[in-house]
Amino acid sequence: MIGNLLARTRQVVRPLMHRRLHRPDTRRRQTIYGSEYGGWPILDGSVDLNSVVYSFGVGEDVSFDLAVIEHLGATVHAFDPTPKCKQWIARQQLPAKFQFHDYGIAACDGEVEFYPPANPDHVSYSLQPTQHHHGQPVIRAVHRLSTIMSLLGHSELQVLKMDVEGFEYDVIDSMLQDQILPPQLLVEFHHGLYGLPTGRTESSVARLRTAGYRIFYVSAVGREYGFTRA
């Protein structure tokens, strides 16, 4: 289940190649956990059976989550508010250390509308209607990261992974405001999609750097980032 992240692809509705906005600014030994589609890097020696990992936006690929559990022994809390994911999860046989929660992350506590993918073979929902996301929206619960940690009784995280279709920008702002600074942050940025300009990603990266984070990984497609904070 440990693959090469540089070779993975995303949904066909996303462009295959992008100009990289940033390059890694620190060299750290890392291993990719998960499939070519769903893998993410973890710094070697940083996660063990006592670690808590949050994985937001799992869709129908939990290969990262299961690999972290299998190889590192950590407990993974996986989150996804979309109906298709919840139905898919219910059909799987998953280990006890995989704990699923059917709500999402945002910069507020409340409910938001998600627009379903026009292609029934796709998984990701959108915060707003687009060419590839339209139809009757669903209303689902979302929470701030601070609220989620309180609900689950966690005072700290080792890894926070987010693939949340544009929510990441406001979540990063609220995370920094609340001074929740996990040692590793894995983010898929969605500049160029949903009307989001590249400036949003550049601004978020700048704010993370100001908070002490450094980039240890950027994928070949230029969207998936790995940050570490001493």
C-alpha positions in Angstrom: 0.0 0.0 0.0 3.1 2.2 0.1 3.3 3.9 -3.3 5.0 6.7 -5.1 3.0 9.9 -4.6 4.7 11.5 -7.6 2.9 9.0 -9.9 -0.6 9.3 -8.5 -3.4 10.9 -10.4 -6.5 12.7 -9.3 -10.0 12.7 -10.8 -10.2 13.3 -14.5 -12.1 16.5 -14.0 -8.9 18.0 -12.6 -6.0 19.1 -14.8 -3.2 16.6 -14.8 -0.4 19.0 -14.5 0.0 22.4 -12.9 2.7 25.0 -12.4 4.2 24.4 -9.0 3.7 27.6 -6.9 6.3 26.4 -4.3 9.1 24.0 -3.8 10.1 22.2 -0.6 12.2 24.3 1.7 13.4 21.6 4.0 14.7 18.1 3.4 13.2 15.4 5.6 13.1 11.6 5.2 9.5 10.6 4.4 7.5 7.6 3.3 4.3 7.6 1.1 1.4 5.7 2.7 -1.5 4.7 0.5 -2.4 4.1 -3.1 -1.1 6.0 -6.1 -4.4 7.9 -6.1 -4.8 8.4 -2.3 -1.3 8.4 -0.9 0.3 11.0 1.4 3.7 11.4 2.9 4.5 11.0 6.6 7.9 12.0 8.0 9.8 8.9 9.1 9.8 8.2 12.8 7.2 10.8 13.6 4.1 8.7 14.1 3.6 5.7 16.3 0.8 3.8 18.0 0.1 6.6 20.5 -0.3 9.2 17.7 -3.6 10.7 16.6 -4.2 11.4 12.9 -7.1 13.4 11.5 -7.9 12.6 7.8 -10.5 15.0 6.3 -12.0 14.1 2.9 -11.7 10.4 2.5 -14.2 9.8 -0.4 -13.9 6.2 -1.5 -10.2 5.7 -1.0 -9.0 5.0 2.6 -5.7 3.5 1.5 -3.7 6.3 3.3 -5.7 5.8 6.5 -5.4 2.0 6.4 -1.7 2.1 5.6 -1.0 4.5 8.6 -2.9 2.1 10.8 -1.2 -1.0 9.5 2.4 0.2 9.3 2.5 2.8 12.1 -0.2 1.6 14.5 -1.7 5.1 14.9 -5.4 5.7 15.4 -7.0 7.5 12.3 -10.1 9.6 12.7 -11.5 10.0 9.2 -14.1 12.6 8.3 -16.4 13.1 5.3 -19.8 14.7 5.3 -20.9 13.5 1.8 -23.7 10.9 1.5 -21.8 8.8 -1.1 -18.8 8.4 1.2 -20.9 7.5 4.2 -22.7 4.8 2.2 -19.4 3.5 0.9 -17.8 3.4 4.3 -20.8 1.4 5.7 -20.1 -1.4 3.1 -16.4 -1.8 4.2 -14.9 -3.9 6.9 -12.5 -1.6 8.6 -10.2 -2.0 11.7 -11.0 -0.6 15.1 -8.4 2.1 14.8 -10.2 3.5 11.8 -12.9 5.8 13.3 -15.3 7.5 10.8 -17.2 10.7 11.5 -19.9 11.9 9.0 -19.3 15.6 9.3 -16.9 18.0 7.8 -14.4 20.7 8.8 -14.9 24.4 8.2 -14.2 27.8 9.8 -17.5 27.7 11.6 -19.8 25.4 13.4 -23.1 24.8 11.6 -24.4 23.4 8.3 -23.4 24.0 4.7 -24.7 23.1 1.3 -22.7 20.6 -0.8 -23.4 20.2 -4.6 -23.1 16.7 -5.9 -20.8 15.7 -8.8 -22.6 15.6 -12.2 -20.7 12.4 -13.1 -22.1 9.6 -10.8 -18.6 7.9 -11.0 -17.0 10.9 -9.2 -17.0 11.3 -5.4 -16.1 14.9 -4.5 -18.9 17.4 -3.7 -18.5 21.1 -4.2 -19.2 24.1 -2.0 -20.8 25.9 -4.9 -22.4 24.8 -8.2 -20.0 24.4 -11.1 -19.9 22.8 -14.6 -19.1 19.5 -12.9 -21.2 19.9 -9.8 -24.9 20.7 -10.0 -28.3 19.4 -9.0 -30.0 19.4 -5.6 -27.5 20.2 -2.9 -27.3 18.3 0.4 -27.0 20.0 3.7 -24.4 18.6 6.1 -22.9 19.5 9.4 -19.4 21.0 9.7 -17.3 22.1 12.7 -14.2 24.1 13.4 -11.1 22.0 14.1 -11.1 23.2 17.8 -14.7 22.0 18.2 -13.9 18.6 16.6 -10.9 18.1 18.9 -13.1 19.0 21.9 -15.9 16.6 20.8 -13.4 13.8 20.4 -11.4 14.6 23.6 -8.1 15.4 21.9 -5.7 18.0 23.2 -3.2 17.5 20.3 -2.7 15.9 16.9 0.3 14.5 15.2 -1.0 14.7 11.6 -3.8 16.8 10.1 -4.6 15.8 6.5 -7.1 17.8 4.5 -8.6 17.2 1.0 -11.7 19.3 1.4 -12.5 20.9 -1.9 -11.7 24.5 -1.2 -12.6 24.6 2.5 -8.8 24.4 3.3 -8.2 28.1 3.1 -10.6 29.2 5.8 -9.8 26.2 7.9 -6.1 27.2 7.9 -7.0 30.7 9.0 -9.2 29.4 11.9 -6.6 26.8 12.8 -3.9 29.5 13.1 -6.3 31.8 14.9 -7.0 29.1 17.5 -3.3 28.3 17.7 -3.8 24.6 16.8 -0.5 23.8 15.2 0.0 20.0 14.6 3.6 18.9 13.8 2.5 17.7 10.3 0.0 19.3 8.0 -1.0 17.7 4.7 -3.1 19.8 2.4 -4.5 19.6 -1.1 -5.0 23.1 -2.3 -7.7 23.8 -4.9 -6.4 27.0 -6.6 -7.7 27.1 -10.2 -10.9 25.2 -9.2 -14.2 26.5 -7.9 -13.1 30.0 -8.9 -10.3 30.0 -6.4 -7.2 32.0 -7.5 -3.6 31.0 -7.0 -3.3 33.9 -4.6 -5.4 32.0 -2.0 -2.8 29.3 -1.9 0.1 31.7 -1.9 -1.4 33.6 1.0 -2.1 30.4 3.0 1.4 29.1 2.5 2.8 32.5 3.6 0.7 32.5 6.8 1.8 28.9 7.6 5.4 29.9 7.1 5.0 32.8 9.5 3.6 30.3 12.0 6.7 28.3 11.8 5.8 25.7 9.2 8.2 24.6 6.4 7.3 22.7 3.2 8.8 19.2 3.1 6.8 18.0 0.1 5.0 19.3 -3.0 3.5 16.8 -5.4 4.3 16.7 -9.1 0.8 18.1 -9.9 1.5 21.1 -7.5 -1.6 20.8 -5.3 -0.6 18.4 -2.5 1.6 19.9 0.1 3.3 18.5 3.2 4.2 21.0 6.0 6.2 20.3 9.2 6.6 22.5 12.2 9.4 22.0 14.8 
